[in-house]
Amino acid sequence: MSSPAQRRTTIKDVAELAGVGVATVSRVLSGGSASAETRERVLDAATKLDYRPSALGRNLRQQRSGGIALLVPDITDNFYARLADGVLSCARSYREPVTIGVTGDDPEQEADLVGSLLEQSMDRVIAVPSGDGEMWAPALRAGLSVVFADRRVWRDPAPGQQRVLDEVPAVLADDRAGVRTAVEYLTGLGHRKIGFLARHGQTQRTRAFRTAMGDLLDEELVVPARASRDSAYAAASGLFQRRPDITAVLTGDNMLGEAAVLAARELDVRIPRDLSLVMFDDVPWAELCSPPLTVVAQPAQDIGYRAAELVMRQGRRPRTVMLPTQLIIRGSCGPRR
């Protein structure tokens, strides 16, 4: 039986001894930016533990472990479950196994999982990213082949500026068109006080909402939530109570849509008589609501399938694959009263 002293040192061990996150260790050891104090702590910990990151690079270049890693925020969420099904369907055709990791939409947890994948010499990853460009850049420099699905990663090249980490291919739904179509539908029904509920990772949808609303935009009606059902409910309930003049709301995903339905019911806000509701994601329960919900449907399985195709391809890959959304009109919207 192996003794504890014989266990191979991992990047997590270095992070714990240095008192920093796995992403910080990865960034320092691959030559990324860090403060002098942080760099010294990481390098000192690596030396004490006799950790040799160069072996990681050799493994990635010379030893393919095979298979695909899929990182999603929540496997119980219907959208991400369907996305995973698309990845699995494509991977079967290549006879490649898929390892699924759940990030909880937490950048630190995501960094931990990415560090583990590197340690295991896994070299293909499909991710619904939670972290930013600073977190992903070291993994890319180490040779990881990455395709983003559903979201892009943004980085800040200068204060007040953002741009896409565009060296990574991405498969996305056309958020801008989906949001624009939903807003045009609601304004066509006479609504002017329209709210938007968004959570982490929905930067593109939030920007699209602000653009689509134009002069009608009321920033108090754009409400963020964290990646939990409790936070989603608190955001929806707070919005409805704080702004009783709101007549319509668009939710950034099905968790927020569920929260909006529950909050409206608790507050005796009638849909669609008092509040029109449009939800991103066409999930099975949307048709079972009373009334059935109007949705912006996204091709979740196609996003997963196309992402798997991209990560399996060698050589040139397109930067972005944009898939269409569809507004499905049901009974949750009505004219402004």
Buried (B, 14 or more C-beta within 10 A) or exposed (E): EEEEEEEEBBBBBBBBBBEBBBBBBBBBBBEBEBEEEBBEBBBEBBEEBEBEBEEBBEBBEEEEBEBBBBBBBBEEBBBBBBBBBBBBEBBEEEEBEBBBBBBBBBBBBBBBBBBBBBBBBBBBBBBBBBBBBBBBBBBBBBBBBBBBBBBBBBBEEEEEEEEBBEEBBBBBBBBBBBBBBBBEBBBEBEBBBBBBBBBBBBBBBBEBBBEBBEEEBBEEBBBBBEBBEEBBBBBBBEBBEEBEEBBBBBBBBBBBBBBBBBBBEEBEBEBBEBBBBBBBBBBEEBBEBEBBBBBBBBBBBBBBBBBBBBBBEEEEBEEEBBBEBBBBEBBBBBEBE
